[in-house]
Amino acid sequence: MQLKWLEDFVALAQTRSFSRAAELRHVTHPAFGRRIKALEAWAGTTLIEREKTPLTLTAAGTSLLDNAQQMVGNLKSAHDELLNAAGRHENLVALATGRTLARTLVADLLLRFRPLLGEGELRILTRSLTDTAQMLERGEVDFMLIYHHPLLAVRLSARQYTHLTLARDRLVPVTRANAQGRGQHRFGAKAGTPYLAYAGTLALGRLVQDHLANNPHAPRLQRVIECDSADAVYEYALKGLGVAWLPWSMVSAACKAGQLVVLGDAHLEVGFEVRAYRAKHRLNALAERLWQVMAQR
């Protein structure tokens, strides 16, 4: 039996809807259903009356719910007590984010955080968008820093969580600059411009894919490389392997230095925000101070 099955079950009991509970748990509807069935297999009995709308719990499900809520709560309390026993709870802050944000915006934040850290520790964990949201919901991290766009909307309860908009950024198509300062590649080639694509598992990949699929100004592209690391795609663009849509915050210095050139106009750019999320309940003193720093833009 896995803890996440109990957390799924609690979410299902609260929402009385498989689809809504799956959204809250940041998994697909089929995957969520399989996890509930796995919990029922472990329990050896049916826990959900699926024929009723809204769905209800069976007698066994009602009995398990009380225990599940207590077990999840006890585990969180035990984790907090362990941190306190180690003397680290008040001096430790955990932040979950993506790999690209960790080396760009988070790196800038660290300079602002430095005077407050003292003997404290900021733990930075890089995960996928879905994983970061789940870590925040499970109380494993204090903050979550993510890209925000309607296509990437993270569903968190407004009653339990709040957020700050830390920055506004945009994805721009760039290519290596040649000796004359012009782009090594250009749009409009008959065979299609060599294109350095993100894997669909990346948040940035989903943004670019949707943008190109629905943009009447989208150029003809020929996919030559796909990669699940924006940092790697950036290096490939610097080496002249093709055109890539990269965050302006990542490429602005290279563009000003004449290493990269932006192609096209604003029609080809994708705007998005960078947001920080936290639970509304009070965090430890260090985390509260860091949140105040983030709020001062």
Residue pairs with C-beta under 8 A, 6 or more apart in sequence:
1 39
1 42
2 38
3 72
3 75
4 25
4 35
5 35
5 36
5 38
5 39
5 42
6 39
6 68
6 71
6 72
7 25
7 72
7 138
8 21
8 25
8 32
8 35
8 36
8 39
9 36
9 39
9 47
9 61
9 64
9 65
9 68
10 65
10 68
10 69
10 72
11 21
11 24
11 25
12 18
12 21
12 36
12 48
12 55
13 57
13 61
13 65
14 21
15 21
15 24
16 54
16 55
16 56
17 54
17 55
18 29
18 32
18 33
18 36
18 55
19 29
21 32
22 28
22 29
22 31
22 32
22 33
23 155
24 137
24 155
24 157
25 32
25 134
25 137
26 130
26 133
26 134
26 154
26 155
27 35
27 130
36 47
36 48
39 47
40 46
40 47
40 48
43 60
43 64
45 58
45 60
46 58
46 60
46 61
47 57
47 58
47 60
47 61
47 64
48 55
48 56
48 57
48 58
48 61
49 55
49 56
49 57
49 58
57 65
76 138
76 139
79 139
80 89
83 89
83 92
88 121
89 284
90 284
90 285
90 286
91 119
91 120
91 121
91 286
92 120
92 121
92 123
92 284
92 286
93 120
93 121
93 122
93 123
93 142
93 143
93 283
93 284
93 286
93 287
93 290
94 122
94 123
94 125
94 140
94 141
94 142
94 143
95 106
95 122
95 123
95 124
95 125
95 141
95 142
95 143
95 144
95 145
96 125
96 126
96 127
96 131
96 132
96 135
96 136
96 140
96 141
96 143
96 144
96 145
97 106
97 124
97 125
97 126
97 127
97 132
97 144
97 145
97 146
98 126
98 127
98 128
98 129
98 132
98 145
98 146
98 147
98 203
99 126
99 229
99 230
99 231
100 204
100 230
100 231
100 247
100 250
101 145
101 146
101 147
101 274
102 124
102 126
103 231
104 247
104 249
104 250
105 145
105 166
105 167
105 249
105 274
106 124
106 145
109 166
109 293
109 294
110 122
112 293
113 122
113 290
113 293
116 286
116 289
116 290
116 293
117 286
120 286
122 290
125 132
125 135
125 141
127 135
128 201
128 202
128 203
129 146
129 147
129 152
129 154
129 203
132 141
132 144
132 145
132 146
133 144
133 146
133 154
133 156
135 141
135 144
136 143
136 144
136 156
136 161
136 277
136 278
136 279
137 156
139 279
142 278
142 283
142 284
142 287
143 276
143 277
143 278
143 287
143 290
143 291
144 276
144 277
144 278
145 166
145 274
145 275
145 276
145 277
146 152
146 154
146 203
146 274
146 275
146 277
147 169
147 203
147 204
147 207
147 272
147 273
147 274
147 275
148 154
148 165
148 272
148 273
148 274
148 275
149 207
149 270
149 271
149 272
149 273
151 206
151 207
151 210
152 203
152 206
152 207
152 272
154 277
156 277
159 280
160 279
160 280
161 277
161 278
161 279
161 280
162 277
162 278
162 280
163 275
163 276
163 277
163 278
164 275
164 276
164 291
164 294
164 295
165 273
165 274
165 275
166 273
166 274
166 275
166 276
166 294
166 297
167 249
167 273
167 274
168 271
168 272
168 273
168 274
169 247
169 248
169 249
169 271
169 272
169 273
169 274
170 247
170 248
170 269
170 270
170 271
170 272
171 204
171 207
171 208
171 211
171 245
171 246
171 247
171 248
171 269
171 270
171 272
172 245
172 246
172 247
172 248
172 251
172 262
172 268
172 269
173 243
173 244
173 245
173 262
173 263
173 264
173 268
173 269
174 237
174 243
174 244
174 245
174 246
174 251
174 254
174 255
174 260
174 261
174 262
174 263
175 183
175 184
175 185
175 186
175 237
175 240
175 242
175 243
175 244
175 260
175 261
175 263
176 183
176 184
176 185
176 237
176 238
176 239
176 240
176 259
176 260
176 261
177 183
177 184
177 258
177 259
177 260
177 261
178 184
181 258
181 261
182 261
183 261
183 263
184 240
184 261
185 193
185 194
185 240
185 242
185 243
185 263
186 193
186 263
187 193
187 219
187 220
187 243
187 263
187 264
188 219
188 220
189 220
191 222
192 220
192 221
192 222
193 219
193 220
193 221
193 222
193 242
193 243
194 221
194 222
194 224
194 241
194 242
194 243
195 221
195 222
195 223
195 224
195 242
195 243
195 244
196 224
196 225
196 227
196 233
196 236
196 237
196 241
196 242
196 243
196 244
197 205
197 208
197 209
197 223
197 225
197 226
197 227
198 204
198 205
198 208
198 209
198 226
198 227
198 228
198 230
198 233
198 245
199 205
199 226
199 227
199 228
200 206
200 209
201 228
202 228
202 230
204 230
204 245
204 247
205 228
207 270
207 272
208 245
208 270
211 218
211 245
211 270
212 218
212 221
215 267
215 268
217 264
217 267
217 268
218 268
219 264
219 268
221 243
224 241
224 242
225 233
225 236
225 241
225 242
227 233
227 236
230 246
230 247
230 250
233 244
233 246
234 244
234 246
234 250
234 251
236 242
236 244
237 243
237 244
237 246
237 251
237 260
238 254
238 259
238 260
243 263
245 270
251 260
254 260
255 261
255 262
276 291
276 294
278 287
278 291
282 288
283 291
